Amino acid sequence: MCGIACIIDKSQSLDENVLTRFTNCIGHRGPDSVGFAKFANSEGLPESGQGKFLVGLGHRRLSIIDLSEAGSQPMFSTDKNSVLVFNGEIYNYIELKQELVKEGVSFKSHTDSEVIIEAYRKWGKECLSKFNGMWSFALLDRKKRKIFISRDRIGVKPLYYTRSAGILAIASEIKQFFELPGFKKEPNIDACLSYLVTGYEMPPETFFKDVMSFPPGCCAEIDLDSPEVKPEEFWTAEKISVREYSEDEIIDLIGKTFSASVNFRLRSDVPVGGCLSGGLDSSAIFVEMKHLQQSQTFNAFSACFDDPRIDERKFMKSIVDKTGSRHIEVFPNADEFISDLPAFLRQHDEPVGSVSMYAQYKIMQAARREKIPVLLDGQGGDELFSGYWPAYFLMLKYFYGSKNIFSIFKHSAGTLFGGNTELLSQAYSHLSEYRKRNTRVLPFSISKKYHEHLAEIKTLNWHREAQDLSPCEYRKAEIFKIHLPRLLKWEDRNSMAFSIESRVPFLDVNMVELLLSVNPELNMRKGWTKFLLRKSMDSKLPSEICWRKDKKGFETPQEKWMKSGSFNKYLISWASEKNHPVSELIADDFQEIQMKIIDGRFDATRMFRLFCLDYWMKHIVGN
């Protein structure tokens, strides 16, 4: 895991100090080494040394595989024609290296970075279909005068680009663009309104007007003589068809594929640990880690709270005891949150969704303190295995629309006979949330001048559009559109803030393609979500976790913090400030908002979005 930088300057007006700042402002992504390579605009793109350049590459390295100098970047091919800056991991690099060696390719390092270079030289862009991993990279071909860029299939690793004053810049984090002369930090009003009203984001657009996120599952060849970014898909979920499996067959396949995925993610030349929430996904990863490396004592990192409503420590302890792991507990609190707020929000570059992102931030901080640079995490399990309650309710609605009343009865009655009655108790709260979204109940009003503009924003009616999706289409939407993209973005920023490489076994390409070929209805049975995962882990997990009826997300006491104590006082003080850039978007007077905060008459999630966007507009855009 690292940070990359690429600048194409046709005018050759920038000096090397810009490239240095553009790279070093993400030093947190790679504290182990830094490297640069600059190329002049003449035949063969010779290295330019001091001064101006046509192409500048920068890299901040977090050493995970092959800790020697041989892994430093920018990395040159043996003939010096190809030059790579790369962020991520290619987990099957050993197998690919063996394949290339049989083809006569020689290697000078033990890195996955060199495998990317040689795979591209051997197979061209078709190499991407062979990679199993998470990545974003830029690879310069000096003879062709082109830069080849790519991002992994699901978008685990970030990649951004912008044009500024004739410059095309490519980066791991948006804050890098702030170092470019002439770059203007202007809010993307559509993204801001979408976030305020729904909480949804609008990739590939970002919160910044002129910054785009390069799409997952895509690549692009950029001609240095006429640099344009034109993403081209190398992988798409649309080509994966649902097929029939027997229950025993798919449960066996899931177990084997999941084990192989975890095993790949244990490849490391530095210590590996994991995030442990006490839920099904992270617990499954931990028991599989122990199953694969039985002599290893792993470190488990957890965010804990004394609030009994969200205290998961008894479930965490069950896994820690079963696997003989060392447990590191962190206890985020409101006072620390206030203290960390400037660094936390600056790290993210864009507004975050909730306080729960801060709990993850503290876990990553603890991992760095304990010198565990790699953590496995359960991100993606809910999306792949239909683990969110709305997926279940929308499936039942889909049955109703297709007049499949028997299936509705079978699921509802099944909860009472060996099933999960939690489905019935969740129905009211989810109906209430849908109505709230439908009527856009907010603790503030959007300014009238944006009302017509709101109608043009696609994400505003997503909750209604979702009502008409088939279970298969809704699952793909959760993975590629609704939940997962922003969760992966937030996890990347949180982990990289403390130079931690976060790995997500559920998003292994083989896991994703397997589950997309499974009818999602098989994962929702008798009130149980993630039924197939539960069955595949039944012999390995404690039953109180494997067949736990209530589902807890990665929860924090957000409402409690916002409605009482030090953070409530902080919000009251914030509302009393004279300057509120977010006032451009809302009709409310901040005295009214302050009174709602004092009285506790507000929806915590939506009020947090208002606060977060205002802070972002004032301190990140405005600074």
Backbone hydrogen bonds, N-H to C=O, Kabsch-Sander energy under -0.5 kcal/mol:
donor,donor_aa,acceptor,acceptor_aa,energy
3,G,60,R,-2.1
5,A,58,G,-2.0
6,C,170,I,-2.0
7,I,56,G,-2.5
8,I,168,L,-2.9
9,D,7,I,-0.6
9,D,54,L,-2.9
10,K,8,I,-0.6
10,K,166,G,-0.7
12,Q,9,D,-1.2
18,V,15,D,-1.5
19,L,15,D,-0.9
20,T,16,E,-2.2
21,R,17,N,-2.5
22,F,18,V,-2.9
23,T,19,L,-1.6
24,N,20,T,-3.0
25,C,21,R,-1.7
26,I,23,T,-1.4
27,G,24,N,-1.6
29,R,26,I,-1.8
30,G,26,I,-0.6
30,G,27,G,-0.8
32,D,61,R,-2.2
33,S,61,R,-0.9
35,G,59,H,-2.0
37,A,57,L,-2.2
39,F,55,V,-2.6
40,A,46,P,-3.0
42,S,40,A,-1.7
45,L,42,S,-2.5
48,S,38,K,-2.1
54,L,39,F,-2.9
55,V,39,F,-1.7
56,G,7,I,-2.6
57,L,37,A,-3.1
58,G,5,A,-2.5
59,H,35,G,-2.0
60,R,3,G,-2.5
61,R,30,G,-0.5
61,R,33,S,-2.9
62,L,1,M,-0.7
63,S,61,R,-0.6
71,G,68,S,-1.7
72,S,69,E,-2.1
75,M,84,L,-2.3
77,S,82,S,-2.4
80,K,77,S,-1.8
83,V,140,L,-1.9
84,L,75,M,-2.6
85,V,138,A,-2.1
87,N,136,S,-2.6
89,E,134,M,-2.4
91,Y,89,E,-0.8
91,Y,132,N,-1.7
92,N,132,N,-1.0
93,Y,90,I,-1.4
96,L,92,N,-2.2
97,K,93,Y,-2.6
98,Q,94,I,-2.1
99,E,95,E,-1.9
100,L,96,L,-2.3
101,V,97,K,-2.7
102,K,98,Q,-1.8
103,E,99,E,-0.7
103,E,100,L,-0.6
104,G,101,V,-1.9
105,V,100,L,-2.3
115,V,111,T,-0.7
116,I,112,D,-1.7
117,I,113,S,-1.7
118,E,114,E,-2.4
119,A,115,V,-2.6
120,Y,116,I,-2.4
121,R,117,I,-2.2
122,K,118,E,-1.8
123,W,119,A,-3.0
124,G,120,Y,-2.1
126,E,123,W,-1.2
127,C,124,G,-1.9
128,L,125,K,-1.5
129,S,126,E,-1.0
130,K,127,C,-1.5
131,F,127,C,-0.8
131,F,128,L,-0.8
133,G,131,F,-0.6
134,M,89,E,-2.1
136,S,87,N,-1.7
137,F,150,S,-1.8
138,A,85,V,-2.4
139,L,148,F,-2.6
140,L,83,V,-3.1
140,L,138,A,-0.5
141,D,146,K,-3.2
142,R,81,N,-2.3
142,R,140,L,-0.7
145,R,141,D,-1.2
146,K,141,D,-1.7
147,I,222,I,-2.1
148,F,139,L,-3.0
149,I,147,I,-0.6
149,I,220,A,-2.6
150,S,137,F,-1.6
151,R,218,C,-2.0
152,D,135,W,-2.5
160,Y,171,A,-2.9
161,Y,212,M,-2.2
162,T,169,A,-1.9
163,R,210,D,-0.6
164,S,167,I,-2.3
167,I,164,S,-1.3
168,L,8,I,-2.2
169,A,162,T,-2.6
169,A,167,I,-0.6
170,I,6,C,-3.0
171,A,160,Y,-2.5
172,S,4,I,-1.1
176,Q,173,E,-1.3
177,F,174,I,-1.9
178,F,174,I,-0.5
178,F,175,K,-0.8
179,E,176,Q,-1.6
180,L,177,F,-1.8
183,F,180,L,-1.8
185,K,183,F,-0.5
186,E,184,K,-1.6
188,N,207,F,-2.8
189,I,187,P,-1.0
192,C,188,N,-2.3
193,L,189,I,-2.6
194,S,190,D,-2.5
195,Y,191,A,-2.3
196,L,192,C,-2.4
197,V,193,L,-2.5
198,T,194,S,-2.6
199,G,194,S,-1.2
199,G,195,Y,-0.6
200,Y,194,S,-0.7
205,E,202,M,-1.9
206,T,208,F,-0.6
206,T,211,V,-1.0
209,K,186,E,-3.2
211,V,208,F,-1.4
212,M,161,Y,-2.5
213,S,204,P,-3.3
214,F,159,L,-3.0
214,F,212,M,-0.5
217,G,151,R,-0.6
217,G,152,D,-2.1
218,C,215,P,-0.8
219,C,232,E,-2.2
220,A,149,I,-2.1
222,I,147,I,-3.0
222,I,220,A,-0.6
223,D,221,E,-0.6
224,L,145,R,-2.4
224,L,222,I,-0.5
226,S,223,D,-0.9
230,K,228,E,-0.7
232,E,219,C,-2.8
234,F,217,G,-2.6
235,W,217,G,-1.4
239,K,236,T,-1.1
240,I,237,A,-1.9
241,S,239,K,-0.6
243,R,517,S,-2.9
250,I,246,S,-2.4
251,I,247,E,-2.2
252,D,248,D,-2.0
253,L,249,E,-2.3
254,I,250,I,-2.6
255,G,251,I,-2.1
256,K,252,D,-2.3
257,T,253,L,-2.7
258,F,254,I,-2.6
259,S,255,G,-2.0
260,A,256,K,-2.1
261,S,257,T,-2.0
262,V,258,F,-2.5
263,N,259,S,-2.4
264,F,260,A,-2.2
265,R,261,S,-1.6
266,L,263,N,-1.2
267,R,264,F,-1.5
268,S,266,L,-0.6
269,D,64,I,-2.5
273,G,374,V,-3.0
274,G,299,N,-2.2
275,C,376,L,-2.6
276,L,301,F,-2.7
283,S,279,G,-1.6
284,A,280,L,-2.4
285,I,281,D,-1.9
286,F,282,S,-2.0
287,V,283,S,-2.4
288,E,284,A,-1.7
289,M,285,I,-2.5
290,K,286,F,-2.1
291,H,287,V,-2.1
292,L,288,E,-2.1
293,Q,289,M,-2.0
296,Q,293,Q,-1.6
298,F,296,Q,-0.7
300,A,298,F,-0.5
300,A,326,R,-3.3
301,F,274,G,-2.7
301,F,299,N,-0.5
302,S,328,I,-2.3
304,C,302,S,-0.6
304,C,330,V,-3.3
310,I,307,D,-1.7
311,D,307,D,-0.6
312,E,310,I,-0.7
315,F,312,E,-0.8
316,M,312,E,-2.1
317,K,313,R,-2.8
318,S,314,K,-1.3
319,I,315,F,-1.4
320,V,316,M,-2.7
321,D,317,K,-2.9
322,K,318,S,-1.7
323,T,319,I,-2.4
324,G,320,V,-1.1
325,S,320,V,-1.5
326,R,298,F,-2.8
327,H,325,S,-0.5
328,I,300,A,-3.4
328,I,326,R,-0.5
329,E,327,H,-0.6
330,V,302,S,-2.8
337,F,333,N,-2.2
338,I,334,A,-2.2
339,S,335,D,-2.0
340,D,336,E,-2.9
341,L,337,F,-1.3
344,F,340,D,-3.0
345,L,341,L,-2.7
346,R,342,P,-2.0
347,Q,343,A,-2.0
348,H,344,F,-1.0
349,D,345,L,-0.9
349,D,346,R,-0.5
350,E,348,H,-1.1
357,M,354,S,-1.1
358,Y,355,V,-1.6
359,A,355,V,-1.0
360,Q,356,S,-1.4
361,Y,357,M,-1.7
362,K,358,Y,-2.1
363,I,359,A,-1.6
364,M,360,Q,-2.1
365,Q,361,Y,-1.8
366,A,362,K,-2.0
367,A,363,I,-2.1
368,R,364,M,-2.0
369,R,365,Q,-1.9
370,E,366,A,-2.1
371,K,368,R,-1.1
372,I,367,A,-2.6
374,V,271,P,-1.1
375,L,501,E,-2.5
376,L,273,G,-2.0
377,D,503,R,-2.9
381,G,378,G,-1.8
384,L,380,G,-2.4
385,F,381,G,-2.3
386,S,383,E,-0.6
387,G,382,D,-3.2
388,Y,382,D,-0.5
391,A,388,Y,-1.0
392,Y,388,Y,-0.9
392,Y,389,W,-0.7
393,F,389,W,-2.2
394,L,390,P,-2.7
395,M,391,A,-1.5
396,L,392,Y,-2.1
397,K,393,F,-2.1
398,Y,394,L,-2.2
399,F,395,M,-2.2
400,Y,396,L,-2.1
401,G,397,K,-2.5
402,S,398,Y,-1.6
403,K,400,Y,-1.5
404,N,399,F,-3.4
405,I,403,K,-1.2
408,I,404,N,-1.2
409,F,405,I,-2.4
410,K,406,F,-2.8
411,H,407,S,-2.3
412,S,408,I,-2.5
413,A,409,F,-3.2
414,G,410,K,-1.7
415,T,411,H,-1.0
415,T,412,S,-0.5
416,L,413,A,-1.4
417,F,413,A,-0.6
417,F,414,G,-0.8
419,G,414,G,-0.6
420,N,526,K,-3.0
421,T,419,G,-0.7
423,L,420,N,-1.4
424,L,421,T,-0.9
425,S,421,T,-1.4
426,Q,422,E,-1.8
427,A,423,L,-0.7
427,A,424,L,-0.6
429,S,425,S,-0.5
430,H,426,Q,-1.9
431,L,427,A,-2.0
432,S,428,Y,-2.4
433,E,429,S,-2.0
434,Y,430,H,-2.0
435,R,431,L,-2.3
436,K,432,S,-2.2
437,R,433,E,-2.3
438,N,434,Y,-2.7
439,T,435,R,-2.3
440,R,436,K,-0.5
440,R,437,R,-0.5
441,V,436,K,-2.2
442,L,440,R,-0.7
447,S,585,L,-2.8
450,Y,447,S,-2.0
451,H,448,K,-1.7
454,L,450,Y,-2.3
455,A,451,H,-1.1
456,E,452,E,-0.5
456,E,453,H,-1.2
457,I,454,L,-1.7
458,K,456,E,-0.7
460,L,457,I,-1.3
461,N,458,K,-1.1
462,W,459,T,-1.5
464,R,461,N,-0.7
465,E,461,N,-2.5
466,A,462,W,-2.6
467,Q,464,R,-1.2
468,D,465,E,-1.5
469,L,466,A,-1.4
474,Y,470,S,-2.7
475,R,471,P,-2.0
476,K,472,C,-1.9
477,A,473,E,-2.0
478,E,474,Y,-2.3
479,I,475,R,-1.9
480,F,476,K,-2.9
481,K,477,A,-2.3
482,I,477,A,-3.2
483,H,478,E,-0.6
484,L,478,E,-2.1
487,L,483,H,-1.7
488,L,484,L,-2.8
489,K,485,P,-1.8
490,W,486,R,-2.6
491,E,487,L,-2.3
492,D,488,L,-2.3
493,R,489,K,-2.0
494,N,490,W,-2.5
495,S,491,E,-2.6
496,M,492,D,-2.6
497,A,493,R,-1.4
498,F,495,S,-1.3
499,S,496,M,-1.4
500,I,495,S,-2.3
501,E,373,P,-3.5
502,S,500,I,-0.7
503,R,375,L,-3.0
507,L,504,V,-1.7
508,D,505,P,-1.6
512,V,508,D,-2.7
513,E,509,V,-2.6
514,L,510,N,-1.8
515,L,511,M,-2.7
516,L,512,V,-2.3
517,S,513,E,-0.7
517,S,514,L,-0.9
518,V,515,L,-1.3
522,L,519,N,-2.3
523,N,520,P,-1.6
524,M,521,E,-1.0
525,R,523,N,-0.5
525,R,528,W,-1.9
528,W,525,R,-2.7
530,K,385,F,-1.1
530,K,386,S,-0.6
531,F,523,N,-2.3
534,R,530,K,-2.4
535,K,531,F,-2.4
536,S,532,L,-2.2
537,M,533,L,-1.7
538,D,535,K,-0.8
540,K,537,M,-1.4
541,L,537,M,-2.5
545,I,542,P,-1.8
546,C,542,P,-2.7
547,W,543,S,-2.6
548,R,545,I,-1.2
552,K,550,D,-0.6
555,E,553,G,-2.0
558,Q,556,T,-2.3
561,W,557,P,-2.6
562,M,558,Q,-2.4
563,K,559,E,-1.7
564,S,560,K,-1.0
568,N,561,W,-0.6
568,N,564,S,-0.6
569,K,565,G,-1.8
570,Y,566,S,-2.0
571,L,567,F,-2.4
572,I,568,N,-2.3
573,S,569,K,-2.3
574,W,570,Y,-2.4
575,A,571,L,-2.7
576,S,572,I,-1.1
577,E,573,S,-0.5
577,E,574,W,-1.5
580,H,578,K,-0.7
583,S,580,H,-2.2
584,E,581,P,-1.8
585,L,582,V,-2.1
586,I,582,V,-1.0
587,A,445,S,-3.2
588,D,445,S,-0.7
592,E,589,D,-0.9
593,I,589,D,-1.5
594,Q,590,F,-2.1
595,M,591,Q,-1.9
596,K,592,E,-1.9
597,I,593,I,-2.0
598,I,594,Q,-2.4
599,D,595,M,-2.5
600,G,596,K,-1.2
601,R,596,K,-1.8
602,F,600,G,-1.2
604,A,602,F,-0.6
607,M,603,D,-2.5
608,F,604,A,-2.3
609,R,605,T,-1.5
610,L,606,R,-1.6
611,F,607,M,-2.5
612,C,608,F,-3.1
613,L,609,R,-2.5
614,D,610,L,-2.2
615,Y,611,F,-2.6
616,W,612,C,-2.4
617,M,613,L,-2.7
618,K,614,D,-2.0
619,H,615,Y,-3.1
620,I,615,Y,-0.5
620,I,616,W,-1.8
621,V,616,W,-2.7
622,G,617,M,-0.9
